[in-house]
Amino acid sequence: MVEVTSSNLVVPTILQKRCGESPPKNKFPQKVNPMPEVTLPDGSKRQYDAALSVAQIAESIGAGLAKAALAGRIDGVLVDLSTLVERDAEVAIITERDDDGLEVIRHSCAHLMAQAVQRLFPKAQVTIGPVIEDGFFYDFAFERAFTPEDLEAIEKVMGDIVKEGLEVERSVMSREAAVAMFRDMGEEYKVEIIESIPGDEDLSFYRQGDFIDLCRGPHVPNTSKFKAFKLTSVAGAYWRGDSNNAMLQRVYGTAWASPKDLKQYLQRIEEAEKRDHRKLGKQLNLFHFQEEAPGMVFWHPKGWGVYQAVQQYMRKVQNDNGYLEINTPQLVDYSLWERSGHAAKFSDEMFSVESDSRQYAIKPMNCPCHIQVFNQGLKSYRDLPMRLAEFGSCHRYEPSGSMHGLMRVRAFVQDDGHIFCTEEQIQAEVADFMELLFAVYRDFGFDEVILRLSTRPEKRVGTDEIWDQSEQSLKDALNATGLPWELVPGEGAFYGPKIECSLKDCMGRILQCGTIQVDFNTPGRLGASYVAEDSSRKEPVMLHRAILGSFERFIGVLIEHYAGAMPTWLAPEQAVIMNITDKQADYVREVETKLHAKGVRVSSDLRNEKVGFKIREHAMQKVPYLLVVGDKEIETGSVAVRTRAGEDLGVMTIDDFYSYLSDDVALFGRTQASS
């Protein structure tokens, strides 16, 4: 949202990605220049004789750019094309090729959808709708639930509005006038939104044809700019997320720069539905959820087998890299969380219980408890770095509407670790952690990692010198990887900067998992110290680190990445032995016993069914190796080996099969996700 006056340029202080709400305003401090000089992204400069709009700047550069322009940036602030540039500024023209351009398209497409809904259903009230990953949604108050047929009709009207080529115009209105306008329109939710906005500044609105909505913008200049969109689903949603309020109709949609991009996205969604870990979890008998324990996993034997394989692997990795495994209580007196600062920041996410006239919190994170372990006994600089690791079981309150299978739960276990070190050791420890993280991800079959560095926020603890040192240490560690990384200014924790590590799965989705954070604050708050080389007492730096993050979520990622067909080293069952007739039953049991003694996760299927039926069934259960035994195999002391993909590997002795399987396991997850 921007507003141009005769003396200054006004922008919002917070860029909420929401249609239907308008934030307060903030003024640029620079003075007006009657002949502004514009600096373009390539560093070139242009001088203009008078103030002009971003659209006019695009026209001065070239007709092609002017036609493609969707919005602009003035000194980093996203603005409408109609925004005037009245002072010297850095200006960028935003097109559909830019990430910002795609966001503007989706933001504007939400308005397009809302206009179409109200054309079809004039009694529908428009509430709030944000841009979300890969799309947008809008909540509507209507007398009945929308149907799939309604979505088709809404989408058709959206296409009609695109053809009309309506101009999208921004205006400013006082709160009183806005309340009166929306009340006359019967938009009671808009009235409530406006009355809840703090301050007394005028508000911004966007109109296209007969539709107007409160919004911070920016938006496309004309409805003809939309090239590819699709309404994807409808769901119920409580007003303001409160179950005590009215149920609204939430319509989801997606928008892209081209029909080709939309088609590729819909194909990805179709593939994602096939790989949905919740469906596969049921199909493969891995886990389930039920209402008696919302957001908490009931692991079945096969699912727990995957869980144990992941945990045992991580235990060995941590032991091999100097971590000392510990275990800390689930229930801790609430005062510890108050002293650590977690109660003030996370009280809404914490489960608590009272007993013996004391209040306890069920552990939402492991950090304060790890400091309690560090505090036992006098520590010297010679003891540092000290690396503590825990498969820490944590509980956090997640609203019922936000939980999503294994991906977002209330009870989870982290591969949590904390490194207590000196300031001088930060860089080396971070570099070692990054090397370890990449090795672990490769073993699980992920080669592409996205790295982001979040630096000091406005409100923080510690001196600038300490922040300079810690941020530089993280930068040096990132540079040492040789990989590109993104700087995210101001998004660090209040106690220190952090690196966030995200995986890219086989469908191109980016999933944040690992992190390492520098903390100068919490150890001191909880009394941690060590004896320095000069015999003084110093507070250690604490590095919070995790590679997988939540085991539950990471296993959900693995299930979808591999479509349930886990690499052999992770598969809950690595092999199944099947007989052709009852005459081979004893030999099948003998083979099962031998392989089990060698550590193979193996079972037998002695059912009186045709062997072809059994092969198909176990292949659908994603078992890597299917071993068939007949009379010839008994005579030669062998098994006929097939893969779940249908490949016939021929007849092998038991020892030869074990060697073959061992070689496969040694690949450690290098199998392609499509296998």
Secondary structure, 3 states (H helix, E strand, C coil): CCEECCCCEEEECCCCCEECCCCCEEECCCCCCCCCEEECCCCCEEECCCCEEHHHHHHHHCHHHHHHCCEEEECCEEECCCCEECCCEEEEEECCCCHHHHHHHHHHHHHHHHHHHHHHCCCCEECCEEEECCEEEEEEECCCCCCHHHHHHHHHHHHHHHHHCCECEEEEECHHHHHHHHHHHCCHHHHHHHHHCCCCCCEEEEEECCEEEEECCCCCCEHHHCCEEEEEEEEEEEHHHCCCCCEEEEEEEEEECCHHHHHHHHHHHHHHHHCCHHHHHHHCCCEECCCCCCCCCEECHHHHHHHHHHHHHHHHHHHHCCCEECCCCCEEEHHHHHHHCHHHHHHHHCCEEEECCEEEEECCCCHHHHHHHHCCCCCEHHHCCEEEEEEEEEECCCCHHHCECCCECCEEEEEEEEEEECHHHHHHHHHHHHHHHHHHHHHCCCCCEEEEEECCCCCCCCCHHHHHHHHHHHHHHHHHHCCCEEEECCCCECCECEEEEEEECCCCCEEEEEEEEEECCHHHHCCCCEECCCCCEECCEEEEEEEEEEHHHHHHHHHHHCCCCCCCCCCCCCEEEEECCHHHHHHHHHHHHHHHHCCCCEEEECCCCCHHHHHHHHHHCCCCEEEEECHHHHHHCEEEEEECCCCEEEEEEHHHHHHHHHHHHHCCCCCCCCC
